[in-house]
């Protein structure tokens, strides 16, 4: 029981911090203003000048939601982050960018979604949306099996999307490889793309803890090489790191226990594997 409680709290705090990072990092770009965001505002018919006026407002809104998640997490904020994360990800293909850009951002909306699931969903009544979130420490097998399932889908998508962008030779990634000294950035992109696609499939089929840890370290390290304001790019991708780390905690816990699937706990609940 104690071990299970500790494990659920690790996942809870990991996803909570990860979701806040994503929101704060994204908001920082709104405050700084990012030219490519004009394309996303244009999807709603908003022109260039007005887009630049709105960017800081959107940015500060994101930052405040991120801070609120750290200080006073609620279902209302988490639900908004799922909707907002999915919307901002979808704006990329809607504005003409490759669909892989949306897939690669699965962690942005996936981390708050799994956190909601871990804490019992969106709630049955409106007042409950604004009460502080607490992780349900009761070891319910079905709940954790669902958490593991969604985490696998999310990490599969985010690795698939990033690998896909490498294989279609996204210019921003090629520029990164050139800045790191690779004389043939296309070959490097192909190698990274194949590596990430293989990793995504492995985690979808069987999320073994050592492989998850390797990809977690890879993802955190590889996101540090953006040419401008790299710290904000790195923070914005917190949902990706958090989803991988949460899956690692879940997988490593059950590898250590080495218990058969559907074994019975002392209280009669079925144990599970992810």
N, C-alpha and C positions, 0 to 999 in steps of 0.2 A: 504494500500500500504506500509506504513512504517513498519508495523508489519511483513508483508511478506518479505520485504527486510532484516530485522533483522534476520528472521528465516533462510533465504537462506545463509546469511553470517555465521551464526553459523554452519550450516552444512558444508559449504565450508571450514572454518578454522579447524573444527574438523577433516575432512577427510584429509586435507592437512597435518596437524601435525601428524595424525595417520599413514599416508603413509610414512612420513619421519622417524617416530619412527621405523617402521617395517624394513625399509632399513638400518638405522643406527645400530639397534640391531643385525640384521643379519650380517652386515659387521663386527661388533665387534667380532663376533664368528670366522670370517675368520682370523682376525688379531691374536686373541688368539690361533687359530687352534683347531679344534674339531675332534677327531679321527673318529667319525661316518661319517664325510664328505668324508672320503676315499671311502666309499661305493658308494657315489653319483658320484664321479669322475670316479669310476670304470665302471659305466654305459657307459661312453664314451671311455673306454679302457685305462684310465690313471692310472698308477701304484701308489703305496703307497708313494714312495719318491717324485715323481713329484707332487702328490696331495698336500703334505705338503709345497712344494715350491709355488704352485699356490694359496693356501688358503689366505695368506695375500694380494695378488694382488686382488683377488676377493673381499676380505673384504674391502680394501681401496676404490675400485670402488663403492661398495654399500654405504659406508659412504659418499663419495663425491656426489653421486646421491641424498642421503637423505638430505644433507646440501643444495644442489642446489634447492631442492624442497621447503625448508624453505625460502631461500633467493630470488630465481628467478624461480618460478614454470613455466614450459613449457609443452605443449602437448607432445613433444618428450620424455621428461623424464617420464611423467606419462604413456605414451604408453609402454615405455620400462619396467617400473615397473610392469605393468599388465602382460606382456609377461614373465618377469623374475620371478615374484611371482608365476605364474602358472607353469613355468618350474621347479623351485626348489621344489614346492609342489609335482609335478608329479614324481620327482626323488625318492621320498620315496617309493611308491609302486613299481616303476621300479627297485629299488635296493633290493626288497624283504620284505619291511615293509608292515604292513597292509594298505589297501586302506583308512582306517579311518584317517591315518596320513595326507593324501592329503586333505580329506574333512575338517578336523579340521583347516586347514590353509586357508580356504576360505577368511578370512579377509586380508591376505597378498596381494592377487591380486584383491579382491573385493573392498577394500577401494579406490585404485587409479582408478579402473574402474568406480565407481559411481562418483568420483570427475570429471573424464572426461565427463561423461554424464551431470553432473550439469553445466559444463562450455561449453557445446555445442558440445561434441564429439572430434574426433581426428583432425578435420579441413579438408578443401577441397583442400588445396595447401600446399606444403612443407614449404614455408617461414612462414606460420602461425604456424607451429609446434614449432618454436623457439621464438615466441613472448610471453611475460609474460601473464600468465593465469589470467583472471578476471572472477568472477562469474557474470552470466547474471542476473541482478536484476529484469528484467521484469517478473512478476508473470505468467508464462506460465503454465497452468494447466496440459497439457500432459507431460511436462518435469518433473514436480515434482511428478506426478503420477508414471512415469517411475523410478525416483529416489527411491520412496517408495517401489516399487515392487522389485527392485534389492537389496535394503537394507534388505528387509524381507527374500529373498532367501539366502543372505550371512549370516545373523545371524542364520538362520535355519541350514545352513550347518556347521558353525563353532561350534555351540552348539551340533548338532547331532554328529559331528566327535569326539568331546571331550568326550561326553557321551558314545559313541561307544567304545572308547579306554578304558574307565573305565570298561565297561561291559566285555571286552575281557581281562581285568586284565593286562594292560600294566605294565611292571615291574617298569618303572620309576615312575609311579603314585603310585604303591604300596609302593615303597621306600619312597615317600613323606609322605604318610599317617603314615608309621611306624615312620618316624623321628618326626612327630607331636604328637606321643604318642598313636596312635590308635592300640590297641592290636590285632584287627582283620581287617587288611587292605583290605582283600577281601570283607568283608561285607560293609566297607566304600566305596570301589570302586563301588559296586553294587548300593548303595544308591545314590551316586553322579551321576552315570550313568543314573539311572531312573529319577532323578531330572532334569538333563540337557536334556534328551530326551523329557520329558513332556514340559519343557520350550521352546524347539525348535519348537515343534508342536503348542504350544499356540501362539508364535510370528508369525508363518507362517499363522495361521488361522485368528487371530485378535491381532495385535500388540498394546496392551493397554499400555499406558505410565507407570503406576506403575509397571507392570510386567517387562517391558524393563529396568526400573531403577534398580529393584531388581537384574536382571541378569547381568546388567552392573557392579554393585557393587560386585556381586559374582565373576564375571570373573576377575575383577581387583585384588580382594583380593586373589583368589585361585591361581593366577599365580605368587605369591610372594614366594612360598615355594620350589623352586628348590635348590638342595644341593650345587651347585657350581656356582659362578658368576650369582646369581639369578637376579641381576639388568638387565643384558643383555637379559636374557630370558624374563623378564617382558617387557622391551622396545621393543623387537622383535615382541611381540604380540599386538603392538599398533593398527594394523589394526582391530583386534577383538574388542578392547574397542571402537575405533573410529566408527566402523560400528554400534555398539549398541547405542552409544551416539547420533550419527546422526539420527538414527531411533527414539530415544527418543524425540529429538527436534522436529522432524516432527510430531510424534504422539501427543505429549503434546500440540503443537500449535493448532491442529485441534480439540482436545478434548475441549480446552478452548473456541474455536469459536462456537462449537456445531451447526454447520450448516448442513443442509441436503445435501446429495450427489447430484451433478448436479445443485446446486443453481447457480444463475447468479451473477457475480460481477458487480459493476457499469460500468466497461468498456466492459461488454458483454461476458467476458470469463467464461467458466464453472468452478465452484469450484470443488474440488475433495476430496476424502478420500483415505487413504492408506489401 
